[in-house]
Amino acid sequence: AEIYNMLIIQDTFQSQYGPAIQKGILALESLGETLPTEDLQNVLGAEVQKMMGAIGEKPIPSLIDEPVMEDPEKIIATQLLVNLIPTAYLSGQMELYAVVSAKIINLALVHGHSPTSSHGYSNYGGVIASMMGQYQAAYQFGQLALTLTEKFDNMYLRCKDSMLFANFMSPWVKHI
């Protein structure tokens, strides 16, 4: 799966989005995870419903207290999904982009947070702000993402998640 992860990054850098997505699907399947590419609107609805069920009545900021992910296969599955985010986005597959973001969050809610879980929260925040107008929830998901990057001391994703938060979540809630 880790070799597939590097190949996904390589294919994405070369604008070979279709092959990158297919490699991601194969790698995820080898880890017992799925990434559908058809009927994505219904897939997204199911992922969001699963997410909201797992969150329940908990305030979004309290999700920082979820346990740390320990299963190595779930950690690499999360990393694979994180590396598929730019692939889906750059290929214009916005529904797949949203599904991938939601799947990262669902892995975190079921198995705990990994050092890369933050990117699912920040991208999902961007999705619900821009596509659904849920600005307050988006802001809270973005804040959670930034807190997770601090918790795991992930400088690489702190940069990416900060950019997403500053451009797609914060302006709707905290004006300059």
C-alpha positions, 0 to 999 in steps of 0.5 A: 500500500505504501508503494501505491501511495508513492505512485498516487503522488507521482501520477498526480504530479504528472496529471495522470489522475485516472491512473492515480485514482485506480491505484488508490482504489486498489491500495484501499481494497488491499487494506479492506477499504472501498472507494466507489467511483459511481453513484457518488451522490448517494455514496456521499450521502451515506458517508455524511449520514455515517459521520453525523451519526458518529458525531451525534450531539458532540460539539465539533471542537470536542472531536479533538478528544477522540483517541489516536489511531493505532491500527497501521492499516487504517493509518496508511488507508487515511494517508492514501485518502489524503493523497487522493484529495488533490487528485480528485480535486484537480481532475474536477471530480468534486463529488469524489473529492467530497467522498474522500474527505468524508471517508477520512473523517469516518475512519477517524471517528471509528478508529481514532485520529491519525497524523493526517486526519486533519486534512479530511476535516479541513477539506470537508469544511471547505466542501460544506462551506462552498457547496452547502453554505454551512459556514459555522460548521465549516469553521469549526471543522477547520479549527479542529483540523488546525488543532489536530495539526498542532496535536500531531505536530504535522507541519506539512499539513498545517500549511495546507490546512491553514490555507484551506481554513483561511480561504474557504472557512474563516472569511464567512465567520471571522471577517477582516 
